[in-house]
């Protein structure tokens, strides 16, 4: 007998809409059990997805998707959506190379209306879609589903501010899963939600507004009276002031409340705001108890849960940073640690516990995080902003204007520099070298191992200018780490291997594959360490001794470290030939890190092949011949 008798009958949302409402709780239970089983085999985001099961079922039951648009925020909450929209079989290869993405992706399904990986974009996109429907004369509903954490970003409020005056038929659903905005939900809130969303209440309000138009003073009095009543009974005054009709809060796991409320809202005109309370990890006790641990998981046994890592395992670069931060904080009371809602992911947990008065989590607000750090630096403190490479992109203007232009000593600890693997193109740190190096006053470093990472962080900390240390996801080669807080000479690389004819200039994580490739082609290998200031003397010395220089970086080849090497050669009018290797000019899909690096030629074999192909082309050109085509 099948474990999922009702779920087995669902291959697209039209079948969900045909179900009797009394069948929906069974579908939700089966869907939740399937998600636990599926994610335990593949890894992925678990606790947040378990929290949106009933909401997803209700949305596809009520709305005519994909004609009606569902716009999900972040994407950590869309696994149930993927299963109900025909991708259940694909979940077996979730986040694997060639498999289903872990985030909404327009090219993957017509039900994924907007591609997403970063937070707080859903309301803006939904508003655009709603107004497009209005312009085109289309009758459809657009629903944005945003988490309470994503509401801390400025873009969400910019969109709400615009939506309130745009006269668009759209619904914003706040998925509040941390009890951070409202008190626990009860029968009164359920009653009020159904009342405020019902046709009788809204028809009466519309009629009342027409009557009261004849008496502006009485109309203003009635409006304020309604606001005060709602303010006492629900926490929606803020959203009402922005021009949205606030409904809720309601229990996001109670289908008997969700479905009729959504059905009512479906027929209301103008911008609506529904506040639902959900619980991360809902229905799987281990995830309910520790939703942070079960936010992003590797493979595990559902009946056992997540086991601790093996003893003696190599520390990750994130852990190296976390240890350095605590050690430096002990040595210098000026240090302040900042994170935009990534305490665990960026390695600040121990620091936050040991130095709570110097720890600031500013929420999902990268722009604020950067300018906040600039303000601290203005007053003589030493801010260290721990941020993923891909998330720093969201605060580029602040990085340029508020930090670099004033040459403030802010340290950017850039985690996940390079390809990150399963999270894919929205999370790959593929561009930081390119967008940092062009900014005046910036110092940009890329460590090759754990010990060098610690030393570079110390070097950055004592600079009187902004600096970035970009390190990759995961573990390094496993070298011993010197606990002393020593730095390295600014702008100086080093030779790691001597060879003939070819010199490989490796940046950061590319040293290991460069050394492996050098054994095959007998090349010199330089650990460049700094992208800016780049070691000009070392480059020109290598150019004088070798017929070919090869820059190797885990960053976009356009505008990357290789471009800095090229600039040095051009300024010196050096005749040396240069081959630049890096991430090609396209977005790299999700998959295992090693597989992705091999696919784009940034492993040992790829470097060897690229060098030999370049040498063959050079020989052919010198002999006046051309390699065969086709």
TORNUVO-250771 format. One record per residue (C-alpha): residue in one letter; x, z, y. Coordinates in steps of 0.1 Angstrom, whole numbers, plus 5000, padded with zeros to 4 digits. Layout:
% TORNUVO-250771
aXZY
...
***
This chain:
% TORNUVO-250771
x500050005000
x501449915034
x502550185058
x501050005088
x497649865077
x496349815112
x499649715129
x500049455102
x496949275115
x498449245150
x500548945160
x499548905196
x497649105222
x494348905217
x493949095184
x494449425202
x491649335226
x489349265196
x489749615182
x487149885187
x488350155210
x488050405181
x490750205163
x493250235191
x494650585182
x495450465147
x497250165161
x499250385184
x500150615156
x501350335134
x503250165163
x505050495171
x506050545134
x507250185133
x509350225164
x511150535150
x511850355117
x512950035134
x515250195161
x516750425136
x518050115118
x519349925148
x519950175175
x518450135210
x516450325235
x514050565217
x512550855236
x511250655266
x509750395244
x507950665223
x506450795255
x504650465264
x503050375232
x499450465241
x499850315276
x501049985261
x498149975236
x495650045264
x497149785288
x497049505262
x493549615251
x492149605286
x493949325304
x493948955294
x497748915289
x499648695296
x497148555321
x497048905336
x500648995344
x502349315331
x505549375351
x507649645334
x510349845353
x513849895338
x512849785303
x513550115285
x509850145279
x508949795264
x509649815227
x505949875219
x505149585242
x507549365223
x506049455189
x502449385201
x503449045216
x504748885184
x508249015182
x507849275155
x510049085129
x512649035156
x513049405161
x515249405130
x517949245151
x517149435183
x520049415208
x522149225182
x523848895189
x521248625187
x518448885183
x515749035205
x516949175238
x516549545246
x514949455279
x512149215291
x513448865293
x511448565305
x513148315282
x512248535252
x508548555256
x505748445279
x504548805279
x507748915296
x506748815331
x509848935348
x513348985336
x514749335342
x517549575334
x518049765366
x515249995379
x512749995407
x512049625409
x508649605393
x506449675424
x508249415445
x507949155417
x504349235410
x503449215447
x505048865448
x503048755417
x499748905431
x500148725464
x501148405446
x497848425427
x495948465459
x497748175476
x497047955446
x493448065442
x494048215408
x491948515396
x494248745377
x495349105378
x499049205382
x500149545369
x503549715377
x504549995353
x507250215369
x508850545358
x509050845379
x512850825380
x512650475393
x510450595421
x513450765437
x514850425447
x514250295481
x513149955469
x510150105452
x508950255485
x509749945505
x507449755481
x504750015482
x504850005520
x504349625519
x501749635492
x499549875512
x499049615539
x499349295519
x495749285506
x496849195471
x494849265439
x497449465421
x497749795401
x500850015402
x501050255373
x503450555378
x504650665343
x505451025351
x507351155321
x509251445336
x506451655353
x508451615385
x505551505407
x502451675395
x501251985376
x500051965340
x497051745333
x493651905325
x489951815320
x489351825358
x492051565364
x490551335337
x487151375353
x488451295388
x490450995376
x487350845361
x485350935391
x487750785417
x488150465397
x484450425389
x482350155405
x479750395418
x482350595438
x484050295452
x480850115460
x479650425479
x482950445497
x482850075508
x479250115520
x480150425539
x483050245556
x480649975568
x478250235582
x480950445598
x482450135615
x479650185641
x481150525650
x484950525651
x485150895657
x482950975628
x484750725606
x488150895614
x486551235606
x485251115573
x488550945564
x490451265571
x487951475551
x488351245521
x492151275524
x491951655525
x489651665495
x491851435475
x494951625487
x493551945474
x492551795440
x495251535434
x498751475446
x497951125460
x498051175497
x501351005501
x500250685483
x496950685501
x498850695534
x500750385522
x497450205518
x496950235480
x493950385463
x495350675443
x493850765409
x495051045387
x497051215373
x495751145338
x497151205303
x499050895293
x498650975256
x494851015258
x493350675250
x489850805257
x490950855293
x493350565297
x491050285285
x487950355306
x490150425337
x492050095333
x488749915327
x487450055360
x490549965379
x490549615365
x487549535386
x488649695419
x490049485447
x493149555467
x496149765458
x495550055433
x497850325422
x497350505388
x499350815380
x499750885343
x501651175327
x503551095295
x506151275274
x509451125264
x509851125227
x506151175221
x505251205184
x508851255171
x509651615174
x513451585176
x513151345205
x510551565222
x512951855221
x515951665234
x514751335251
x518151285268
x519951285235
x517451035221
x517350825252
x519950575238
x520750615201
x522950465174
x521650425139
x520350755124
x518150885096
x514750975111
x514251265087
x517551415098
x518051305134
x521251235153
x524251385137
x527351495157
x530251255160
x533151275135
x535751535142
x538951405155
x537251095170
x539050925199
x537751025233
x535950755253
x537050655287
x533950825300
x535151155285
x538651095299
x537051075334
x534951385328
x537951585318
x539951465348
x537151545372
x536951905360
x540751935361
x541051785396
x538152005409
x540052305397
x543152195416
x541352085448
x538252255462
x537551945484
x536451745454
x532751655452
x531251465422
x528251235427
x526151035403
x523050815408
x520950965379
x523750905352
x525051255346
x525451215308
x526250845308
x529050885333
x530551195318
x529551455345
x527751705323
x530551955320
x531451915357
x527851985367
x527852305347
x531252425359
x530952325395
x527152305403
x527852365441
x529952055442
x527751835420
x525151595433
x522751375413
x521051165440
x518650995416
x518350625411
x519550555446
x522850375445
x522750275482
x522150635493
x524850755469
x527550535485
x526650625521
x526250995512
x529750985498
x530950825531
x529351115550
x531151365529
x534451185534
x533951185572
x533951565571
x537251595551
x535851625516
x536951405487
x533951245471
x534151085436
x531250855429
x530850795391
x528850475387
x528550195362
x530049875374
x526749685372
x524949955393
x527549945421
x526349585428
x523149745442
x525049915470
x527349635481
x526449645517
x527050025519
x530349975501
x531449725527
x529949865559
x529850245554
x532950305533
x535550015535
x534949925572
x535750285581
x538450315554
x537050635541
x538750795510
x535950755485
x536850725448
x534650485428
x534950565391
x533650245377
x532450295341
x531550005319
x533849755335
x533749435314
x531349345286
x529249645274
x527749495242
x524049555232
x522649605267
x523549255276
x523849055309
x522049305331
x524549575322
x527849375317
x530349485343
x531449125349
x531849095386
x533449415401
x536949285403
x535648975422
x533449165446
x535849455453
x539049265457
x537849055487
x536949375507
x539649495532
x541049845527
x540049855490
x542449955462
x541449825428
x542949945396
x542349865359
x543850105332
x545049985298
x544750315280
x543450665283
x546550815298
x546850545324
x543150595333
x543850955341
x546850875362
x545050605381
x542250845389
x544751085404
x546450805423
x543050705437
x542151055446
x545151105469
x544850785488
x543550785524
x541450475518
x538650365494
x539650295459
x538150195425
x539250265390
x537450035366
x537450125329
x535649975299
x532850115278
x533850305246
x537250415234
x540750305243
x543750255219
x544050625213
x547250715232
x548151075240
x546951205273
x549251385297
x547251675312
x549351685344
x547651545375
x550351285381
x549850935396
x551550605394
x553350395420
x550950205442
x550649835435
x553349825407
x552949675373
x555249685343
x556749465316
x555449565281
x557049285261
x559749025267
x559348675254
x560048305261
x558448035283
x554948205286
x554148525305
x550748685299
x549648895329
x547149135314
x544649335335
x543149655321
x541449625287
x543149285281
x546549435274
x545849495237
x544749135229
x547548995251
x550149195232
x548749075199
x548648715211
x552248745224
x553448815189
x552148485178
x553448275207
x556548485216
x555348555252
x556248805278
x553449055286
x552949235319
x550649525323
x549549445359
x547649775365
x546649685401
x544449395411
x544749505447
x547349555460
x548749315434
x552349335423
x553649035442
x557349085433
x556549105396
x554448785397
x557148585414
x559848725391
x557848615361
x557148275377
x560848215381
x561548295345
x558648125327
x557147785326
x553547915323
x551848225336
x548548325320
x546248585337
x543848755313
x541048975325
x537649105314
x535948995346
x534448675359
x537248415361
x535848295394
x537248515422
x538848755397
x542348895392
x543648545383
x542548425417
x544848695432
x547748575411
x547048215422
x547048325459
x550448495455
x551848175439
x550347955466
x551648175495
x555148165480
x554847785473
x555847855437
x555847555413
x554847785384
x551847675364
x548947915360
x546247945334
x543448185342
x541448335314
x538348555319
x534648565316
x533248205321
x530848105348
x527648205329
x525748515319
x526948655286
x524148755262
x523849085243
x525749155211
x528649355197
x531549385222
x534249245199
x532048945189
x531248865225
x534948885235
x535848655207
x533048415216
x534448365252
x538048355241
x539248695252
x540648815219
x543948745202
x542948415187
x541248295219
x544248365241
x546648195216
x544347895214
x543947865251
x547747875257
x548447615230
x545747385242
x547147405278
x550647345266
x549447035246
x547646895276
x550846955297
x552946765272
x550446475270
x550346455308
x554146455310
x554346165285
x551645975302
x549146005273
x545846175270
x544446375241
x541746185221
x538146235233
x535146275211
***
